[in-house]
Amino acid sequence: MNLGGEETQAVSYSATIRSQLIQGRLRKILDNMSLYSREILNKQGLTTVEAQEKALRQQLFTYVSEKNGTVVVLKRFPAKSIPEVIFSVSLADIHRARLSSSQPIAIANRTALGVEYAIMRAWRERQMPHLLNQTRRGLIVLIILISISCGLLWLQKRLAAQILTLSQKLSSSENLKIEPDWTSESPIVPGETGMSTRHYQYLLSLWQRHSVISFYRRLTNAYSTEQFPRSPPLPPDKP
């Protein structure tokens, strides 16, 4: 029989039940504190979180008691209520768990301080200023995420539009087939060297078909022809 496995499972189950019981007791104290602050402290004129917290600390009592080798931590709220056991420490717990101290009374005192801090922190988190602060932080994070999403969407659309434009330009440039027509009268591009629009289109097609050097040579020749045209022949002398 696997006694070691059954014992480990029993210890784990016992620890789970114990943790649930402790959480239930602490939640009960926390609910009593919230009810006390609403029903009593508000009527006394203590409306701020700081004033109510100070009054609640005066009503929250912690006891550490030892009996038959077991040390227990007791909490009482309000001051006139009956103390309730929150946590217990025995020698078996020390041998079974890896605790920083081997003295049950030291473990109980440290646990009592931790429990009181956790209860007061949980009570502050239930108050309206803390809830509003958390809501404000959540809204700020949501606005930031929405802004980032909108920015990324705009950038994606912008890049897609640029890619589409470049693709169309590349496709039109590959399909462009322009043949020279030097005899037709083409309009002159204003502000240029006198070369017609058709000449520029023809030279552009040559640059796409051939190398940069060929384009540069043809551009130089065309520029020279336009700038320095051949002079017409002289008329014959009259007899």
C-alpha positions in Angstrom: 0.0 0.0 0.0 1.2 3.5 -0.8 0.9 5.0 2.6 3.2 7.9 1.7 1.1 9.0 -1.2 -2.2 8.8 0.8 -0.7 10.7 3.7 0.6 13.5 1.3 -2.9 13.7 -0.3 -4.5 13.9 3.1 -2.2 16.7 4.1 -2.8 18.6 0.9 -6.6 18.2 1.3 -6.4 19.3 4.9 -4.4 22.4 3.9 -6.9 23.3 1.2 -9.8 23.0 3.7 -7.9 25.0 6.2 -7.1 27.8 3.7 -10.8 28.0 2.7 -11.8 28.3 6.4 -9.3 31.0 7.1 -10.5 33.0 4.0 -14.1 32.6 5.1 -13.3 34.0 8.6 -11.3 36.9 7.2 -14.1 37.7 4.7 -16.6 37.7 7.6 -14.5 40.2 9.5 -14.1 42.4 6.4 -17.9 42.4 5.8 -18.4 43.5 9.4 -15.9 46.3 9.0 -17.7 47.6 5.9 -21.0 47.4 7.6 -19.7 49.2 10.7 -18.2 52.0 8.7 -21.5 52.6 6.8 -23.9 52.2 9.7 -21.9 53.8 12.6 -18.9 55.8 11.5 -20.8 57.7 8.8 -23.5 58.7 11.4 -20.7 59.9 13.7 -19.4 62.2 11.0 -16.4 60.2 10.1 -16.6 60.2 6.3 -13.0 60.2 5.1 -11.1 57.1 4.5 -8.3 58.1 6.9 -10.7 58.8 9.8 -12.6 55.6 9.3 -9.5 53.5 9.1 -8.2 55.0 12.3 -11.5 54.2 14.0 -11.6 50.7 12.6 -8.1 49.9 13.9 -9.3 50.9 17.4 -12.1 48.3 17.1 -9.9 45.5 15.6 -8.2 43.4 18.3 -5.7 40.6 17.8 -5.0 37.9 20.4 -2.3 35.2 20.5 -3.1 32.4 22.9 -1.5 29.0 23.6 -3.2 25.9 24.9 -2.1 22.3 24.9 0.9 22.9 22.6 -1.2 24.8 20.0 -0.9 28.5 19.5 -4.0 30.3 18.0 -4.5 33.7 16.5 -7.8 35.3 17.4 -9.5 38.3 15.9 -12.3 40.4 17.4 -14.3 43.1 15.6 -15.9 45.2 16.9 -14.4 45.4 20.4 -17.5 44.0 22.1 -17.8 41.0 19.9 -16.6 37.4 20.7 -13.1 36.6 19.6 -12.8 34.2 16.7 -10.0 31.8 15.9 -8.3 32.8 12.6 -5.2 30.7 12.5 -3.6 28.0 14.6 0.0 26.8 14.8 1.0 23.4 16.3 4.2 21.4 16.5 2.9 19.2 13.7 2.6 22.2 11.4 6.2 23.2 12.1 7.5 19.7 11.3 5.3 19.4 8.2 5.8 22.9 6.7 9.0 24.8 5.9 8.6 27.8 8.2 11.2 30.4 9.0 10.9 29.9 12.7 10.5 26.9 14.9 8.7 28.6 17.7 4.9 28.5 17.4 4.4 31.7 19.3 6.8 33.6 16.9 4.9 32.2 13.9 1.6 33.2 15.5 2.7 36.8 16.2 4.0 37.2 12.6 0.8 35.7 11.2 -1.3 38.1 13.4 0.5 41.1 12.0 0.1 39.9 8.4 -3.6 39.2 8.9 -4.3 42.6 10.3 -2.4 44.3 7.4 -4.2 42.2 4.8 -7.6 43.0 6.4 -7.0 46.8 6.4 -5.7 46.7 2.9 -8.7 44.8 1.6 -11.0 47.3 3.4 -9.2 50.3 1.7 -9.6 48.6 -1.7 -13.3 48.5 -1.2 -13.7 52.2 -0.6 -14.9 54.7 -3.2 -11.6 56.6 -3.7 -9.7 53.5 -4.4 -12.4 52.2 -6.8 -12.5 55.6 -8.6 -8.7 55.5 -8.9 -8.8 52.0 -10.3 -11.5 53.0 -12.8 -9.5 56.0 -13.9 -6.4 53.9 -14.4 -8.5 51.4 -16.4 -9.9 54.2 -18.6 -6.4 55.6 -19.2 -5.1 52.2 -20.2 -8.2 51.6 -22.5 -7.7 55.0 -24.2 -4.0 54.3 -24.7 -4.8 50.9 -26.2 -7.5 52.4 -28.5 -5.1 55.1 -29.6 -2.3 52.6 -30.4 -4.8 50.4 -32.3 -6.1 53.4 -34.3 -2.5 54.5 -35.1 -1.5 51.0 -36.2 -4.6 50.7 -38.4 -3.9 54.1 -40.0 -0.3 53.1 -40.6 -1.4 49.8 -42.1 -3.8 51.6 -44.5 -1.2 54.1 -45.4 1.4 51.4 -46.2 -1.2 49.4 -48.2 -2.1 52.5 -50.2 1.6 53.3 -50.9 2.2 49.7 -51.9 -0.8 49.8 -54.2 0.4 53.0 -55.8 3.9 51.7 -56.3 2.5 48.5 -57.8 0.4 50.4 -60.3 3.3 52.6 -61.3 5.5 49.6 -61.8 2.9 47.9 -63.8 2.2 50.9 -66.0 5.9 51.5 -66.5 6.5 47.9 -67.6 3.5 48.0 -70.0 4.5 51.4 -71.4 5.5 51.0 -75.1 6.2 54.4 -76.7 7.6 54.8 -80.1 9.3 58.0 -81.2 7.5 60.3 -83.6 9.8 63.1 -84.4 7.7 64.5 -87.2 4.7 65.3 -85.2 4.3 68.7 -83.5 4.3 68.1 -79.8 3.7 70.8 -77.2 6.7 72.2 -75.5 7.1 71.7 -71.8 7.3 75.1 -70.2 10.4 75.9 -68.2 12.5 73.1 -69.8 15.1 73.1 -72.6 12.6 73.0 -75.4 12.2 69.2 -75.6 8.6 68.1 -76.3 6.6 65.9 -73.9 6.7 63.1 -76.5 10.5 63.3 -76.5 10.6 62.9 -72.8 8.3 59.9 -72.8 10.4 58.3 -75.5 13.6 58.9 -73.5 11.9 57.5 -70.4 11.0 54.3 -72.3 14.6 54.0 -73.4 15.8 54.3 -69.9 13.5 51.6 -68.8 14.6 49.3 -71.6 18.3 50.0 -71.6 20.9 51.1 -69.1 21.5 54.4 -67.4 24.5 55.1 -69.7 22.4 54.7 -72.8 19.8 57.0 -71.4 22.4 59.6 -70.5 23.9 59.5 -74.0 20.5 59.9 -75.7 19.5 62.6 -73.4 22.7 64.5 -74.1 22.2 64.2 -77.9 18.6 65.3 -77.8 19.6 68.2 -75.6 22.3 69.3 -78.0 20.0 69.0 -81.0 17.3 71.1 -79.3 19.7 73.8 -78.1 21.8 74.0 -81.3 19.7 73.1 -84.3 21.2 72.8 -87.7 21.0 76.0 -89.7 18.9 75.8 -92.9 20.7 75.8 -96.3 21.3 79.2 -97.9 19.1 80.2 -100.8 20.7 80.2 -104.3 22.1 83.5 -105.6 19.9 85.4 -108.0 21.3 85.8 -111.5 
